[in-house]
Amino acid sequence: MVNYAQEKSQRRHSTVIKKPRKSRTGLSPLLTVDEVAALFNYSPRTIRRMANRGKIPFIRIGAQLRFDSHELRRRFGLSKEE
């Protein structure tokens, strides 16, 4: 039986990756650090370091980093199914 504290801890540490939605405006969807980390199978910390070193193109929205999904797929040769 899982108690409330364990359940809360599991929810906090699990990352749910949502499939990017198609944009109605024709702009490509922006991915979060966690989504890019799951896509490349790296830790979020590594993705932030790569972005800050200029190895991954990103957009800064306030203090948050966002990544253009189409640009990442084009630059790193990922297919749309991945």
PDB file of N, CA, C and O in Angstrom:
ATOM      1  N   MET A   1       0.836  -1.167   0.000  1.00  0.00           N
ATOM      2  CA  MET A   1       0.000   0.000   0.000  1.00  0.00           C
ATOM      3  C   MET A   1       0.893   1.247   0.000  1.00  0.00           C
ATOM      4  O   MET A   1       1.823   1.345   0.800  1.00  0.00           O
ATOM      5  N   VAL A   2       0.614   2.183  -0.883  1.00  0.00           N
ATOM      6  CA  VAL A   2       1.412   3.400  -1.015  1.00  0.00           C
ATOM      7  C   VAL A   2       0.766   4.505  -0.200  1.00  0.00           C
ATOM      8  O   VAL A   2      -0.422   4.793  -0.348  1.00  0.00           O
ATOM      9  N   ASN A   3       1.570   5.124   0.670  1.00  0.00           N
ATOM     10  CA  ASN A   3       0.998   6.213   1.451  1.00  0.00           C
ATOM     11  C   ASN A   3       1.081   7.523   0.668  1.00  0.00           C
ATOM     12  O   ASN A   3       1.681   7.580  -0.405  1.00  0.00           O
ATOM     13  N   TYR A   4       0.478   8.557   1.211  1.00  0.00           N
ATOM     14  CA  TYR A   4       0.370   9.842   0.523  1.00  0.00           C
ATOM     15  C   TYR A   4       1.746  10.440   0.199  1.00  0.00           C
ATOM     16  O   TYR A   4       1.946  10.965  -0.896  1.00  0.00           O
ATOM     17  N   ALA A   5       2.694  10.366   1.139  1.00  0.00           N
ATOM     18  CA  ALA A   5       4.020  10.951   0.930  1.00  0.00           C
ATOM     19  C   ALA A   5       4.751  10.250  -0.211  1.00  0.00           C
ATOM     20  O   ALA A   5       5.393  10.913  -1.026  1.00  0.00           O
ATOM     21  N   GLN A   6       4.666   8.923  -0.284  1.00  0.00           N
ATOM     22  CA  GLN A   6       5.316   8.190  -1.361  1.00  0.00           C
ATOM     23  C   GLN A   6       4.678   8.528  -2.709  1.00  0.00           C
ATOM     24  O   GLN A   6       5.378   8.705  -3.706  1.00  0.00           O
ATOM     25  N   GLU A   7       3.362   8.616  -2.733  1.00  0.00           N
ATOM     26  CA  GLU A   7       2.657   8.932  -3.976  1.00  0.00           C
ATOM     27  C   GLU A   7       3.032  10.339  -4.457  1.00  0.00           C
ATOM     28  O   GLU A   7       3.247  10.551  -5.651  1.00  0.00           O
ATOM     29  N   LYS A   8       3.108  11.286  -3.540  1.00  0.00           N
ATOM     30  CA  LYS A   8       3.483  12.652  -3.892  1.00  0.00           C
ATOM     31  C   LYS A   8       4.920  12.693  -4.424  1.00  0.00           C
ATOM     32  O   LYS A   8       5.210  13.400  -5.389  1.00  0.00           O
ATOM     33  N   SER A   9       5.802  11.940  -3.797  1.00  0.00           N
ATOM     34  CA  SER A   9       7.198  11.878  -4.243  1.00  0.00           C
ATOM     35  C   SER A   9       7.304  11.283  -5.639  1.00  0.00           C
ATOM     36  O   SER A   9       8.082  11.768  -6.460  1.00  0.00           O
ATOM     37  N   GLN A  10       6.535  10.243  -5.915  1.00  0.00           N
ATOM     38  CA  GLN A  10       6.552   9.610  -7.234  1.00  0.00           C
ATOM     39  C   GLN A  10       6.055  10.573  -8.301  1.00  0.00           C
ATOM     40  O   GLN A  10       6.616  10.625  -9.396  1.00  0.00           O
ATOM     41  N   ARG A  11       5.011  11.334  -8.000  1.00  0.00           N
ATOM     42  CA  ARG A  11       4.482  12.298  -8.964  1.00  0.00           C
ATOM     43  C   ARG A  11       5.489  13.402  -9.240  1.00  0.00           C
ATOM     44  O   ARG A  11       5.623  13.852 -10.378  1.00  0.00           O
ATOM     45  N   ARG A  12       6.190  13.835  -8.221  1.00  0.00           N
ATOM     46  CA  ARG A  12       7.140  14.927  -8.368  1.00  0.00           C
ATOM     47  C   ARG A  12       8.335  14.509  -9.220  1.00  0.00           C
ATOM     48  O   ARG A  12       8.860  15.316  -9.986  1.00  0.00           O
ATOM     49  N   HIS A  13       8.768  13.258  -9.094  1.00  0.00           N
ATOM     50  CA  HIS A  13       9.962  12.800  -9.790  1.00  0.00           C
ATOM     51  C   HIS A  13       9.688  12.157 -11.143  1.00  0.00           C
ATOM     52  O   HIS A  13      10.628  11.838 -11.872  1.00  0.00           O
ATOM     53  N   SER A  14       8.449  11.964 -11.484  1.00  0.00           N
ATOM     54  CA  SER A  14       8.158  11.379 -12.789  1.00  0.00           C
ATOM     55  C   SER A  14       7.932  12.495 -13.798  1.00  0.00           C
ATOM     56  O   SER A  14       7.246  13.476 -13.511  1.00  0.00           O
ATOM     57  N   THR A  15       8.510  12.338 -14.974  1.00  0.00           N
ATOM     58  CA  THR A  15       8.367  13.331 -16.026  1.00  0.00           C
ATOM     59  C   THR A  15       7.415  12.795 -17.078  1.00  0.00           C
ATOM     60  O   THR A  15       7.636  11.728 -17.651  1.00  0.00           O
ATOM     61  N   VAL A  16       6.372  13.536 -17.319  1.00  0.00           N
ATOM     62  CA  VAL A  16       5.405  13.158 -18.339  1.00  0.00           C
ATOM     63  C   VAL A  16       5.756  13.929 -19.598  1.00  0.00           C
ATOM     64  O   VAL A  16       5.754  15.160 -19.603  1.00  0.00           O
ATOM     65  N   ILE A  17       6.053  13.211 -20.651  1.00  0.00           N
ATOM     66  CA  ILE A  17       6.410  13.840 -21.912  1.00  0.00           C
ATOM     67  C   ILE A  17       5.172  13.852 -22.799  1.00  0.00           C
ATOM     68  O   ILE A  17       4.628  12.811 -23.168  1.00  0.00           O
ATOM     69  N   LYS A  18       4.758  15.047 -23.120  1.00  0.00           N
ATOM     70  CA  LYS A  18       3.595  15.190 -23.976  1.00  0.00           C
ATOM     71  C   LYS A  18       4.055  15.282 -25.422  1.00  0.00           C
ATOM     72  O   LYS A  18       5.110  15.842 -25.720  1.00  0.00           O
ATOM     73  N   LYS A  19       3.258  14.730 -26.301  1.00  0.00           N
ATOM     74  CA  LYS A  19       3.554  14.814 -27.718  1.00  0.00           C
ATOM     75  C   LYS A  19       3.320  16.256 -28.175  1.00  0.00           C
ATOM     76  O   LYS A  19       2.274  16.828 -27.870  1.00  0.00           O
ATOM     77  N   PRO A  20       4.277  16.857 -28.904  1.00  0.00           N
ATOM     78  CA  PRO A  20       4.073  18.238 -29.344  1.00  0.00           C
ATOM     79  C   PRO A  20       2.826  18.372 -30.207  1.00  0.00           C
ATOM     80  O   PRO A  20       2.572  17.554 -31.092  1.00  0.00           O
ATOM     81  N   ARG A  21       2.056  19.419 -29.933  1.00  0.00           N
ATOM     82  CA  ARG A  21       0.854  19.669 -30.711  1.00  0.00           C
ATOM     83  C   ARG A  21       1.214  20.399 -31.989  1.00  0.00           C
ATOM     84  O   ARG A  21       2.187  21.152 -32.032  1.00  0.00           O
ATOM     85  N   LYS A  22       0.423  20.174 -33.033  1.00  0.00           N
ATOM     86  CA  LYS A  22       0.604  20.945 -34.251  1.00  0.00           C
ATOM     87  C   LYS A  22       0.067  22.343 -34.004  1.00  0.00           C
ATOM     88  O   LYS A  22      -1.003  22.526 -33.424  1.00  0.00           O
ATOM     89  N   SER A  23       0.822  23.309 -34.451  1.00  0.00           N
ATOM     90  CA  SER A  23       0.434  24.689 -34.247  1.00  0.00           C
ATOM     91  C   SER A  23      -0.546  25.145 -35.314  1.00  0.00           C
ATOM     92  O   SER A  23      -0.388  24.836 -36.495  1.00  0.00           O
ATOM     93  N   ARG A  24      -1.550  25.879 -34.887  1.00  0.00           N
ATOM     94  CA  ARG A  24      -2.516  26.420 -35.842  1.00  0.00           C
ATOM     95  C   ARG A  24      -1.936  27.602 -36.602  1.00  0.00           C
ATOM     96  O   ARG A  24      -2.432  27.962 -37.670  1.00  0.00           O
ATOM     97  N   THR A  25      -0.891  28.204 -36.060  1.00  0.00           N
ATOM     98  CA  THR A  25      -0.297  29.377 -36.688  1.00  0.00           C
ATOM     99  C   THR A  25       0.796  29.013 -37.685  1.00  0.00           C
ATOM    100  O   THR A  25       1.304  29.891 -38.383  1.00  0.00           O
ATOM    101  N   GLY A  26       1.162  27.756 -37.766  1.00  0.00           N
ATOM    102  CA  GLY A  26       2.226  27.341 -38.664  1.00  0.00           C
ATOM    103  C   GLY A  26       3.601  27.380 -38.008  1.00  0.00           C
ATOM    104  O   GLY A  26       4.593  26.980 -38.618  1.00  0.00           O
ATOM    105  N   LEU A  27       3.665  27.859 -36.766  1.00  0.00           N
ATOM    106  CA  LEU A  27       4.931  27.878 -36.043  1.00  0.00           C
ATOM    107  C   LEU A  27       5.176  26.511 -35.434  1.00  0.00           C
ATOM    108  O   LEU A  27       4.234  25.798 -35.087  1.00  0.00           O
ATOM    109  N   SER A  28       6.435  26.150 -35.307  1.00  0.00           N
ATOM    110  CA  SER A  28       6.734  24.848 -34.729  1.00  0.00           C
ATOM    111  C   SER A  28       6.554  24.889 -33.213  1.00  0.00           C
ATOM    112  O   SER A  28       6.761  25.931 -32.592  1.00  0.00           O
ATOM    113  N   PRO A  29       6.170  23.765 -32.619  1.00  0.00           N
ATOM    114  CA  PRO A  29       5.976  23.732 -31.174  1.00  0.00           C
ATOM    115  C   PRO A  29       7.306  23.881 -30.436  1.00  0.00           C
ATOM    116  O   PRO A  29       8.349  23.436 -30.915  1.00  0.00           O
ATOM    117  N   LEU A  30       7.254  24.504 -29.282  1.00  0.00           N
ATOM    118  CA  LEU A  30       8.439  24.674 -28.449  1.00  0.00           C
ATOM    119  C   LEU A  30       8.462  23.585 -27.388  1.00  0.00           C
ATOM    120  O   LEU A  30       7.438  23.273 -26.779  1.00  0.00           O
ATOM    121  N   LEU A  31       9.634  23.014 -27.175  1.00  0.00           N
ATOM    122  CA  LEU A  31       9.806  21.942 -26.197  1.00  0.00           C
ATOM    123  C   LEU A  31      10.483  22.478 -24.947  1.00  0.00           C
ATOM    124  O   LEU A  31      11.275  23.418 -25.012  1.00  0.00           O
ATOM    125  N   THR A  32      10.166  21.876 -23.816  1.00  0.00           N
ATOM    126  CA  THR A  32      10.808  22.231 -22.553  1.00  0.00           C
ATOM    127  C   THR A  32      12.132  21.490 -22.427  1.00  0.00           C
ATOM    128  O   THR A  32      12.446  20.610 -23.229  1.00  0.00           O
ATOM    129  N   VAL A  33      12.896  21.855 -21.416  1.00  0.00           N
ATOM    130  CA  VAL A  33      14.169  21.180 -21.144  1.00  0.00           C
ATOM    131  C   VAL A  33      13.924  19.696 -20.881  1.00  0.00           C
ATOM    132  O   VAL A  33      14.666  18.850 -21.380  1.00  0.00           O
ATOM    133  N   ASP A  34      12.893  19.373 -20.104  1.00  0.00           N
ATOM    134  CA  ASP A  34      12.605  17.972 -19.789  1.00  0.00           C
ATOM    135  C   ASP A  34      12.226  17.173 -21.035  1.00  0.00           C
ATOM    136  O   ASP A  34      12.622  16.015 -21.170  1.00  0.00           O
ATOM    137  N   GLU A  35      11.472  17.776 -21.936  1.00  0.00           N
ATOM    138  CA  GLU A  35      11.079  17.080 -23.161  1.00  0.00           C
ATOM    139  C   GLU A  35      12.282  16.808 -24.065  1.00  0.00           C
ATOM    140  O   GLU A  35      12.391  15.731 -24.651  1.00  0.00           O
ATOM    141  N   VAL A  36      13.182  17.784 -24.175  1.00  0.00           N
ATOM    142  CA  VAL A  36      14.389  17.600 -24.990  1.00  0.00           C
ATOM    143  C   VAL A  36      15.303  16.555 -24.344  1.00  0.00           C
ATOM    144  O   VAL A  36      15.917  15.745 -25.039  1.00  0.00           O
ATOM    145  N   ALA A  37      15.387  16.580 -23.026  1.00  0.00           N
ATOM    146  CA  ALA A  37      16.209  15.594 -22.313  1.00  0.00           C
ATOM    147  C   ALA A  37      15.702  14.178 -22.584  1.00  0.00           C
ATOM    148  O   ALA A  37      16.497  13.264 -22.804  1.00  0.00           O
ATOM    149  N   ALA A  38      14.398  14.000 -22.569  1.00  0.00           N
ATOM    150  CA  ALA A  38      13.830  12.676 -22.858  1.00  0.00           C
ATOM    151  C   ALA A  38      14.056  12.289 -24.314  1.00  0.00           C
ATOM    152  O   ALA A  38      14.301  11.120 -24.611  1.00  0.00           O
ATOM    153  N   LEU A  39      13.978  13.253 -25.219  1.00  0.00           N
ATOM    154  CA  LEU A  39      14.171  12.992 -26.642  1.00  0.00           C
ATOM    155  C   LEU A  39      15.586  12.507 -26.930  1.00  0.00           C
ATOM    156  O   LEU A  39      15.781  11.577 -27.712  1.00  0.00           O
ATOM    157  N   PHE A  40      16.582  13.144 -26.292  1.00  0.00           N
ATOM    158  CA  PHE A  40      17.986  12.789 -26.517  1.00  0.00           C
ATOM    159  C   PHE A  40      18.525  11.788 -25.503  1.00  0.00           C
ATOM    160  O   PHE A  40      19.667  11.343 -25.623  1.00  0.00           O
ATOM    161  N   ASN A  41      17.727  11.433 -24.519  1.00  0.00           N
ATOM    162  CA  ASN A  41      18.135  10.510 -23.461  1.00  0.00           C
ATOM    163  C   ASN A  41      19.321  11.063 -22.654  1.00  0.00           C
ATOM    164  O   ASN A  41      20.272  10.342 -22.353  1.00  0.00           O
ATOM    165  N   TYR A  42      19.242  12.348 -22.315  1.00  0.00           N
ATOM    166  CA  TYR A  42      20.214  13.027 -21.459  1.00  0.00           C
ATOM    167  C   TYR A  42      19.483  13.565 -20.245  1.00  0.00           C
ATOM    168  O   TYR A  42      18.253  13.572 -20.200  1.00  0.00           O
ATOM    169  N   SER A  43      20.246  14.015 -19.264  1.00  0.00           N
ATOM    170  CA  SER A  43      19.613  14.640 -18.103  1.00  0.00           C
ATOM    171  C   SER A  43      19.254  16.089 -18.455  1.00  0.00           C
ATOM    172  O   SER A  43      19.883  16.686 -19.329  1.00  0.00           O
ATOM    173  N   PRO A  44      18.253  16.652 -17.785  1.00  0.00           N
ATOM    174  CA  PRO A  44      17.909  18.057 -18.027  1.00  0.00           C
ATOM    175  C   PRO A  44      19.092  18.999 -17.779  1.00  0.00           C
ATOM    176  O   PRO A  44      19.242  20.008 -18.468  1.00  0.00           O
ATOM    177  N   ARG A  45      19.916  18.670 -16.807  1.00  0.00           N
ATOM    178  CA  ARG A  45      21.098  19.493 -16.514  1.00  0.00           C
ATOM    179  C   ARG A  45      22.058  19.528 -17.702  1.00  0.00           C
ATOM    180  O   ARG A  45      22.607  20.581 -18.026  1.00  0.00           O
ATOM    181  N   THR A  46      22.261  18.384 -18.350  1.00  0.00           N
ATOM    182  CA  THR A  46      23.125  18.316 -19.525  1.00  0.00           C
ATOM    183  C   THR A  46      22.551  19.142 -20.668  1.00  0.00           C
ATOM    184  O   THR A  46      23.297  19.822 -21.372  1.00  0.00           O
ATOM    185  N   ILE A  47      21.252  19.093 -20.859  1.00  0.00           N
ATOM    186  CA  ILE A  47      20.608  19.877 -21.918  1.00  0.00           C
ATOM    187  C   ILE A  47      20.802  21.365 -21.657  1.00  0.00           C
ATOM    188  O   ILE A  47      21.095  22.119 -22.584  1.00  0.00           O
ATOM    189  N   ARG A  48      20.641  21.801 -20.401  1.00  0.00           N
ATOM    190  CA  ARG A  48      20.851  23.219 -20.075  1.00  0.00           C
ATOM    191  C   ARG A  48      22.292  23.632 -20.352  1.00  0.00           C
ATOM    192  O   ARG A  48      22.535  24.710 -20.893  1.00  0.00           O
ATOM    193  N   ARG A  49      23.257  22.772 -19.979  1.00  0.00           N
ATOM    194  CA  ARG A  49      24.666  23.076 -20.243  1.00  0.00           C
ATOM    195  C   ARG A  49      24.941  23.189 -21.740  1.00  0.00           C
ATOM    196  O   ARG A  49      25.629  24.107 -22.185  1.00  0.00           O
ATOM    197  N   MET A  50      24.391  22.238 -22.519  1.00  0.00           N
ATOM    198  CA  MET A  50      24.598  22.267 -23.965  1.00  0.00           C
ATOM    199  C   MET A  50      24.005  23.538 -24.575  1.00  0.00           C
ATOM    200  O   MET A  50      24.602  24.129 -25.474  1.00  0.00           O
ATOM    201  N   ALA A  51      22.855  23.954 -24.099  1.00  0.00           N
ATOM    202  CA  ALA A  51      22.226  25.179 -24.605  1.00  0.00           C
ATOM    203  C   ALA A  51      23.067  26.398 -24.253  1.00  0.00           C
ATOM    204  O   ALA A  51      23.295  27.262 -25.100  1.00  0.00           O
ATOM    205  N   ASN A  52      23.521  26.472 -23.027  1.00  0.00           N
ATOM    206  CA  ASN A  52      24.322  27.622 -22.596  1.00  0.00           C
ATOM    207  C   ASN A  52      25.668  27.687 -23.303  1.00  0.00           C
ATOM    208  O   ASN A  52      26.241  28.768 -23.437  1.00  0.00           O
ATOM    209  N   ARG A  53      26.179  26.554 -23.756  1.00  0.00           N
ATOM    210  CA  ARG A  53      27.446  26.523 -24.503  1.00  0.00           C
ATOM    211  C   ARG A  53      27.251  26.710 -26.003  1.00  0.00           C
ATOM    212  O   ARG A  53      28.218  26.745 -26.763  1.00  0.00           O
ATOM    213  N   GLY A  54      25.984  26.829 -26.424  1.00  0.00           N
ATOM    214  CA  GLY A  54      25.700  27.087 -27.832  1.00  0.00           C
ATOM    215  C   GLY A  54      25.634  25.848 -28.708  1.00  0.00           C
ATOM    216  O   GLY A  54      25.652  25.964 -29.933  1.00  0.00           O
ATOM    217  N   LYS A  55      25.558  24.667 -28.110  1.00  0.00           N
ATOM    218  CA  LYS A  55      25.509  23.428 -28.892  1.00  0.00           C
ATOM    219  C   LYS A  55      24.092  23.076 -29.342  1.00  0.00           C
ATOM    220  O   LYS A  55      23.912  22.326 -30.301  1.00  0.00           O
ATOM    221  N   ILE A  56      23.089  23.618 -28.652  1.00  0.00           N
ATOM    222  CA  ILE A  56      21.684  23.393 -29.006  1.00  0.00           C
ATOM    223  C   ILE A  56      21.021  24.770 -29.113  1.00  0.00           C
ATOM    224  O   ILE A  56      21.127  25.573 -28.186  1.00  0.00           O
ATOM    225  N   PRO A  57      20.342  25.054 -30.224  1.00  0.00           N
ATOM    226  CA  PRO A  57      19.651  26.347 -30.338  1.00  0.00           C
ATOM    227  C   PRO A  57      18.448  26.398 -29.399  1.00  0.00           C
ATOM    228  O   PRO A  57      17.716  25.418 -29.262  1.00  0.00           O
ATOM    229  N   PHE A  58      18.250  27.546 -28.757  1.00  0.00           N
ATOM    230  CA  PHE A  58      17.146  27.676 -27.812  1.00  0.00           C
ATOM    231  C   PHE A  58      16.579  29.083 -27.828  1.00  0.00           C
ATOM    232  O   PHE A  58      17.169  30.008 -28.387  1.00  0.00           O
ATOM    233  N   ILE A  59      15.432  29.219 -27.207  1.00  0.00           N
ATOM    234  CA  ILE A  59      14.769  30.498 -27.026  1.00  0.00           C
ATOM    235  C   ILE A  59      14.579  30.677 -25.526  1.00  0.00           C
ATOM    236  O   ILE A  59      14.116  29.763 -24.844  1.00  0.00           O
ATOM    237  N   ARG A  60      14.931  31.838 -25.016  1.00  0.00           N
ATOM    238  CA  ARG A  60      14.755  32.098 -23.590  1.00  0.00           C
ATOM    239  C   ARG A  60      13.448  32.867 -23.403  1.00  0.00           C
ATOM    240  O   ARG A  60      13.241  33.925 -23.999  1.00  0.00           O
ATOM    241  N   ILE A  61      12.581  32.318 -22.571  1.00  0.00           N
ATOM    242  CA  ILE A  61      11.324  32.979 -22.214  1.00  0.00           C
ATOM    243  C   ILE A  61      11.390  33.228 -20.716  1.00  0.00           C
ATOM    244  O   ILE A  61      11.150  32.324 -19.916  1.00  0.00           O
ATOM    245  N   GLY A  62      11.713  34.442 -20.346  1.00  0.00           N
ATOM    246  CA  GLY A  62      11.965  34.745 -18.939  1.00  0.00           C
ATOM    247  C   GLY A  62      13.212  33.991 -18.515  1.00  0.00           C
ATOM    248  O   GLY A  62      14.277  34.143 -19.114  1.00  0.00           O
ATOM    249  N   ALA A  63      13.073  33.175 -17.476  1.00  0.00           N
ATOM    250  CA  ALA A  63      14.204  32.371 -17.006  1.00  0.00           C
ATOM    251  C   ALA A  63      14.181  30.961 -17.589  1.00  0.00           C
ATOM    252  O   ALA A  63      15.088  30.168 -17.335  1.00  0.00           O
ATOM    253  N   GLN A  64      13.156  30.647 -18.365  1.00  0.00           N
ATOM    254  CA  GLN A  64      13.001  29.295 -18.900  1.00  0.00           C
ATOM    255  C   GLN A  64      13.588  29.171 -20.300  1.00  0.00           C
ATOM    256  O   GLN A  64      13.587  30.129 -21.074  1.00  0.00           O
ATOM    257  N   LEU A  65      14.086  27.986 -20.613  1.00  0.00           N
ATOM    258  CA  LEU A  65      14.596  27.698 -21.951  1.00  0.00           C
ATOM    259  C   LEU A  65      13.542  26.913 -22.711  1.00  0.00           C
ATOM    260  O   LEU A  65      12.900  26.022 -22.155  1.00  0.00           O
ATOM    261  N   ARG A  66      13.364  27.242 -23.980  1.00  0.00           N
ATOM    262  CA  ARG A  66      12.467  26.503 -24.867  1.00  0.00           C
ATOM    263  C   ARG A  66      13.231  26.184 -26.137  1.00  0.00           C
ATOM    264  O   ARG A  66      14.110  26.937 -26.555  1.00  0.00           O
ATOM    265  N   PHE A  67      12.889  25.063 -26.743  1.00  0.00           N
ATOM    266  CA  PHE A  67      13.596  24.579 -27.913  1.00  0.00           C
ATOM    267  C   PHE A  67      12.612  24.360 -29.053  1.00  0.00           C
ATOM    268  O   PHE A  67      11.546  23.775 -28.857  1.00  0.00           O
ATOM    269  N   ASP A  68      12.968  24.830 -30.241  1.00  0.00           N
ATOM    270  CA  ASP A  68      12.145  24.668 -31.437  1.00  0.00           C
ATOM    271  C   ASP A  68      12.261  23.217 -31.902  1.00  0.00           C
ATOM    272  O   ASP A  68      13.347  22.772 -32.275  1.00  0.00           O
ATOM    273  N   SER A  69      11.161  22.487 -31.882  1.00  0.00           N
ATOM    274  CA  SER A  69      11.213  21.056 -32.197  1.00  0.00           C
ATOM    275  C   SER A  69      11.648  20.798 -33.635  1.00  0.00           C
ATOM    276  O   SER A  69      12.401  19.859 -33.891  1.00  0.00           O
ATOM    277  N   HIS A  70      11.183  21.623 -34.579  1.00  0.00           N
ATOM    278  CA  HIS A  70      11.567  21.411 -35.975  1.00  0.00           C
ATOM    279  C   HIS A  70      13.055  21.682 -36.194  1.00  0.00           C
ATOM    280  O   HIS A  70      13.712  20.977 -36.960  1.00  0.00           O
ATOM    281  N   GLU A  71      13.577  22.693 -35.528  1.00  0.00           N
ATOM    282  CA  GLU A  71      15.004  23.016 -35.645  1.00  0.00           C
ATOM    283  C   GLU A  71      15.859  21.891 -35.068  1.00  0.00           C
ATOM    284  O   GLU A  71      16.875  21.527 -35.660  1.00  0.00           O
ATOM    285  N   LEU A  72      15.464  21.337 -33.922  1.00  0.00           N
ATOM    286  CA  LEU A  72      16.218  20.225 -33.329  1.00  0.00           C
ATOM    287  C   LEU A  72      16.200  19.002 -34.247  1.00  0.00           C
ATOM    288  O   LEU A  72      17.227  18.354 -34.447  1.00  0.00           O
ATOM    289  N   ARG A  73      15.033  18.695 -34.799  1.00  0.00           N
ATOM    290  CA  ARG A  73      14.915  17.531 -35.687  1.00  0.00           C
ATOM    291  C   ARG A  73      15.741  17.731 -36.951  1.00  0.00           C
ATOM    292  O   ARG A  73      16.382  16.793 -37.425  1.00  0.00           O
ATOM    293  N   ARG A  74      15.734  18.943 -37.501  1.00  0.00           N
ATOM    294  CA  ARG A  74      16.486  19.222 -38.719  1.00  0.00           C
ATOM    295  C   ARG A  74      17.995  19.170 -38.437  1.00  0.00           C
ATOM    296  O   ARG A  74      18.758  18.563 -39.189  1.00  0.00           O
ATOM    297  N   ARG A  75      18.398  19.804 -37.363  1.00  0.00           N
ATOM    298  CA  ARG A  75      19.828  19.896 -37.056  1.00  0.00           C
ATOM    299  C   ARG A  75      20.446  18.561 -36.665  1.00  0.00           C
ATOM    300  O   ARG A  75      21.588  18.275 -37.026  1.00  0.00           O
ATOM    301  N   PHE A  76      19.698  17.743 -35.929  1.00  0.00           N
ATOM    302  CA  PHE A  76      20.253  16.492 -35.428  1.00  0.00           C
ATOM    303  C   PHE A  76      19.746  15.261 -36.163  1.00  0.00           C
ATOM    304  O   PHE A  76      20.042  14.133 -35.767  1.00  0.00           O
ATOM    305  N   GLY A  77      18.987  15.470 -37.229  1.00  0.00           N
ATOM    306  CA  GLY A  77      18.568  14.360 -38.083  1.00  0.00           C
ATOM    307  C   GLY A  77      17.593  13.392 -37.453  1.00  0.00           C
ATOM    308  O   GLY A  77      17.616  12.199 -37.757  1.00  0.00           O
ATOM    309  N   LEU A  78      16.731  13.893 -36.575  1.00  0.00           N
ATOM    310  CA  LEU A  78      15.751  13.021 -35.935  1.00  0.00           C
ATOM    311  C   LEU A  78      14.519  12.930 -36.826  1.00  0.00           C
ATOM    312  O   LEU A  78      14.098  13.927 -37.413  1.00  0.00           O
ATOM    313  N   SER A  79      13.947  11.747 -36.925  1.00  0.00           N
ATOM    314  CA  SER A  79      12.710  11.603 -37.685  1.00  0.00           C
ATOM    315  C   SER A  79      11.548  12.082 -36.842  1.00  0.00           C
ATOM    316  O   SER A  79      11.686  12.226 -35.628  1.00  0.00           O
ATOM    317  N   LYS A  80      10.407  12.330 -37.461  1.00  0.00           N
ATOM    318  CA  LYS A  80       9.231  12.831 -36.737  1.00  0.00           C
ATOM    319  C   LYS A  80       8.641  11.786 -35.811  1.00  0.00           C
ATOM    320  O   LYS A  80       7.952  12.150 -34.858  1.00  0.00           O
ATOM    321  N   GLU A  81       8.879  10.504 -36.048  1.00  0.00           N
ATOM    322  CA  GLU A  81       8.301   9.462 -35.204  1.00  0.00           C
ATOM    323  C   GLU A  81       8.992   9.352 -33.859  1.00  0.00           C
ATOM    324  O   GLU A  81       8.400   8.831 -32.913  1.00  0.00           O
ATOM    325  N   GLU A  82      10.235   9.831 -33.740  1.00  0.00           N
ATOM    326  CA  GLU A  82      10.974   9.686 -32.477  1.00  0.00           C
ATOM    327  C   GLU A  82      10.521  10.674 -31.461  1.00  0.00           C
ATOM    328  O   GLU A  82      11.036  10.691 -30.343  1.00  0.00           O
TER     329      GLU A  82
END
